Amino acid sequence: MQKPKIVILGAGYGGMITASQLTKKLGVNDAHITLVNKHNYHYQTTWLHEAAAGTLHQDRVRMLISDVLDMNRVNLVVDTVVEIKPDENRVVLEKDELEYDYLVVSLGFETATFGITGLEENAFSITSIDSSRRIRDHIEYQFARYHDEDERKDELLTIVVGGAGFTGIEFVGELTARIPELCQEYDIPREKVRLINIEAAPTALPGFDKELVEYGMNLLESRGVEFKIDTMIKEVTENSVIVGSGEEIKAGTVVWTGGVKANAIVENSGFETNRSKVPVRDDMRAPGYDNVFVIGDCALVMNPENDRPYPPTAQIAIQEAYTVANNLKALLKGGSLKAFKYDNKGTVASLGGREAIGIVFGDHKLYGSTASAMKKIIDNRYLLLLGGPGLVLKKGKLNLLG
């Protein structure tokens, strides 16, 4: 009898934990597990802003999948997903096709441009290892240009970050730590550098605790960050940003962190979608397909307390993966499928250096170095869940006070 084929698309947080848990919950003869990813490595999406700022080398952010998962149990296919054909139980890849009995869609996100003119062509986005490396190299190149050129253009040293959500604030925070180093290296006065954070909402970190937001903004402003809150970006040109009021801000670097959407493959493959995401059932299965699970950035999961979607975080993707692994075991070996219930363990945003802000254990607020240490503990916990103590020792942030 042929073993059922489980195919997992994407090696982000959700895909990796699903694969790891399946190897623990299923026997060798229970299923054939295939993981499809465009690279042979997994990376911590929540660390990409550090690589983009240049405060953490990109090799610390990524890890070979073969170093983490049991390759005797998981077949890794390094390829790019082109289309899912759920009515045919097939996945079309760039180089091949795969058939499946059960599918887990964990394809991650794409940048949402909200129709802003010139944004896609002229702004960077923090979406991958490669994009983060390009941002780091570009910023350093602008400092080098300013230092080397006879006619020094101040706008080369202006960095505009669009969006003051978690990624935007964390990236800005890392830049405040990196900019002084670049100024010293290229012999540039710190006051020559402008770091501007633009947010369309009436506050930075929309929906977060106001007291913590105020603390974070005050801290970043003390490091030279200029905030333009309640300000929309209207257009991005090759060397400037134009905001809703018509003001043009000349800039050598523009980085967009203002929004993401589900991978377009999901919507283009015929699944029912809402806001580009699949409104999954309680057990994380796609509407109309009992053998397809959708998790992470591609899944729309509603918060029953306020009837609004949960934000797409690493924390929720990891928890969804545990639910899906348990439900796949139930489908294969007998048992009832369980509904996904989100357990919010808190949220912490780093502000660069030894500073952070966060809420944990329900409503307990953390500031400064205490919050920064908690952020590292959270990051290390994921590594522990994925690969055990060895992975924590190899890739973790072990200096909690540094």
N, C-alpha and C positions, 0 to 999 in steps of 0.2 A: 504493500500500500504506500502510495506516494505521500510524503510529508506535506502538510499545508505550507503554503508560501506566504510569509509575512514580509512586506516591503515597506521600509521606512524612508520617506523622502525628506532629506535635510538633516545635517548633523549639528544643529544648534542645541540649545539647552534641552528642549523637548525631545528632539530626535535622539540625542546621546543618552539621556536618562531612560527613555523607552527601550533602546537597544540594550543598555546595561542591565536593566531590570528584567527584561525577557530572558537574558542568559541565566539569570538567577532563579527565575520562576518556572522556566520550562526545561524539560529534559532534552537531551541530544536528539531523541527521536520524535519529539513532540511537534517540531516545526523547523522550517528552513528560513533563517532570518537574513534579509538583505538590507543593507543601509546604502542609500545613494546620496552622494555629496559631490559638489563640483571640485572640491579640494580633498587632499588626503589628510587634512588637519581639521581640528575643531578649534574655535577661538571663543574667548570670553567677550561677548558683545559689550558687556557693561564695563570692560576695560579699554575699549577702543579709543575713548576720548583721551586717555593717558598716552597712548601710542601716537595719536594725532598731534598732541601738544609737544611730544618729545620728552615727556617725563618718565616714560616706561618704554623699553625697547619692545618692538613688535614680537620678538621671539618669546618674550615672557607671556604674551597674550595668547599664543597658540600652542597646541600640542598635537602631535601625530595621533590620529585615531587608533592606529595599530598599537600605540603605547598605552592606550587606555582600555579599549575593549578587547575581549577575548576573540582573536581572529580565527580560532578553531570553531567558534560558534556563530560568528557574524561574517557574512560575505560582504566586503566593502566594494562598491562599484563607484569609481571616480568618474563621474559624467554629469552632464547638465540636463535637468528635466526640461522637456519641451512642452509636453501636454499629458494630461491625465485623461484616460478614456474610461470613466467609471462604469459605463454600461457594458463594456467589454472586458473589464478587469485587467486593463493593460495600462502601462506607463510608457510613453514615448520619450526616449532620450536622444541626445545629439548623435551618439554613436551606436545605439542599440535600442532594444525594446525589452520590457520585462512584463511577465504575467504575474498576477498575485491572486491569492485567496483572501488576504486581509491587507489593507493599506492604512498606513499612518502618514498623514500629510503634515509636515512640520517645515515648510519651505521658507519661513521667515518673512521679512518685510522688504518693501521698496520705499524710496523717498516720495513723500507726498508734496507736490509743488504748489497745490492750490491755485494753479493757473497763473502764477506770478511770472510776468514777462521776463525772459532771459535768465531765469533762475537755474534751469537745468543746464544751460550752456555755460554759464559764467560763475557758478558757485560750487564749492566743494561740499560733499556730504560725508558724514562719518558712518559708513555702511559696512566696511570690510577691513581686513588687514591692509590690502593694497591701497584703499582710499585713505586710510589713516596715515600710511607712510607718505603718500603724495602730499597730504596737508602739511605734515611735519617738514618735508623737504622744501615745499613751496615757501613756507614761512621763513625758513632759514635762508633760502635763496633771496628773498626780499631784503633781509638784513644785510646779506653780502652785497647785493646790488647797491643799496644805500651807502654802504661803506666804501665801495670801489668806484662808483661813478663820480665824475667831476661835478655834475649838476645834481645835487641831492634833492630828491623829491620826497617831501615828508609823507605823502600819501602811501608810499611803499611800506611805511611802518604802521599804517592803520589797518587793524584787523576788525572786521565786522562779523559778529556771530548772530545769525537770525534765529530767534527762538530762545526763550528763557524757561523751557521745561527742564527736566532733570538732565538730559544730555547736554543742553546748552549751558546750564549753570555749572555742571561738573567740568565741561571743557574750558569754560572761561576761568574757573578756579585753577585748573592745571596750567593754563597760559600765564596766570599771574605768578606762578612759581617758575615757569620757564623763561619768561621775557627778561627778567634781570640777568639770567645766565647768558642769553643771547646778546644783551646790551654790553655785558662785560667782554664777551668773546670778540665782538665786532667794534668795540670802543665807541658805543653810541649812548648818549645820555638817555636815561630812562624816560624823562619827560617828553622826549621826541616820539615815543610810541603811544598810539591811541588804541585802546581796546574797547569796542562799543558793542553792547548787547541790546538787540532790538526785539521787543515782544509785543504782539498784537493785543493780547489780553490786558485787562486792567492791572495785573500784578504778575510778577515773576512767580515761577512754580505754581501755576493755577491749581486751585483745589487743595493746596498744602496749608499747613498751619501758619497763620499770619505772623505769629510771634517769631517762629523759626525763619520765615521768609525775610522778615525785617532784619533779623540777626545776620542772615547770609548776605543780604544786599549791602548792609552797612559794612560788613567785613570786606566784601569785594570792592566796594567803592573806596575803602581806605587803601586798597592796593592799586587804585587807579582806573578801575572799570567805570565806564560811562553807561548808564542804563537809559534806554529810551522805551519806556513802558507805555502801553496803550497806543502803540505806533505800528502801523502796517507797512510792510515793504511792498511797494508798488511795482518796482522794476529793478533788475540787476543787470548792469552793463559790464563791459570788459574790465572797467577800472573804477566802478562806483556802484553805490546803492541809492535808489531814489525812493523816498518814503511817501506816505499818503499826502502829506502836506505840500509835497513838491520839492522839499529839501533834497539836495544831492550831496551824498557823503562820498568823497573820493577815498578809495581803499585799494590797497595792494592785495588784500586777501579777504574773501567773503566765504564764510562757512555756514551752511544751512542746517539747522537742527530742529526746524519748526514743525515737523510732522512726518509720520510714516503711514503706510497702508499695507495691506496684505499683498503678498506676491501675486502678480496679475495672472499667473498660470491657473490659480484656483478659480477665478471668475471666468477665465477663458475656456475652462474645461467643462463648463455646464453645471457646476454646482449652484444650488440656491445660495445667494449672497445678500448681505445687507451691509452697506458701507465697505464694500469690497471683501468682507469676511463672511465665513460660513456660520450661520446661526445654529450652532450644534445643539443636539439634544442633551438631556441631562447626563447621559453616559458618554458624551463627547463624540457620538457618531453623527455623520452628516445626514441631514434630512433626505429621506428616500434611499439611503444606501446603508444597509445593515452591516456591511463589511468594510466601511471606510470611516476612520477616525481622523479628526482634524484638531490640531493643538497649536498653542503658541500664537504668533502674530496672525495666523490665518483663521483663527477661531474667534467667533463672537460669543462671549459668555456674559450673561446678564447678572448683575448684582440684585438679588431679590429685595434688598433693603431699600434701594432707591430706583429700581427698574432702569438702571443705566449700565452700560457695558463696563466690565472691569478693564483697567488699562493694561496694555500688553507688556507685562514685565517678565523678567527672568524667573522670578519667584512663582508666578502663576503658571508659566510654561512647565516648570519642573514638577509642580503639583499635579498638573494635568497629565504629565507623562506617567506618573505613578498610577493614576486612575486608569489610564489606557492599558498599561502593562497588566494590571490586575484584571481588567475586563477581557483582554485578549486571552489570558489564561482561563477565564471562566468560559469563554466561547469554545476553546479547544479541549478543555478537560472537564467541563461541566461546572455548573454553578450559576448564580445570578449576577447580572451586571449591576454595578454600583453607580449611583449618581455622583458626579463631581461636586465637592463642596470646598470652596476656597477658604483656607485658613490664613488670614493676613497676619504675617509675623512682624510687620513693620516695614518702614521705608527709611533709608538713610541716603543722603546726597553728600558727596564729598565736595569740598570747597578748595582743594589744593593744599599741599603741605600737610600739616597735622590738624587741619580744620574740617569739620563736617557738621551737618545738622540732620536730625532724624526723630522719628517716633517709633518706639518699639514697645512690646508687651502691652498692647492696647492703646494707652494714651500717654506713655512715659516719654517725655521730651529729652533729647540729648543734644548737647552743644559741644563745639570745640574738639579737643583731643579725645574726649570720651566717645563722642560720636564717630570720630575717625577710626578709633580702635574697633568699634562695633562694626563699621563698614568692612574692615579687613576680616573680622571674624565671620561675617556673612559670606564674603568671597571665599574664604577658606572652607566654610561648611559645604559649599557646592562642590569643591574639589574632593572633599571627603566623601560625599554622597556618590560622586562619579567614579573615583578611582582609589579611594581609601587613603590611609595615612601616607603612603608612598608618594602619591600625587601631590598631597599637601606639602610635603617636604621638598618636592621637586619644583613646584610651580606656585606655591602659596606665598602670601604676604605675611611672613613670620615675625617681622619687627612691628608689633602693634603700635608702638609709640613713635615710630620713625616716619 
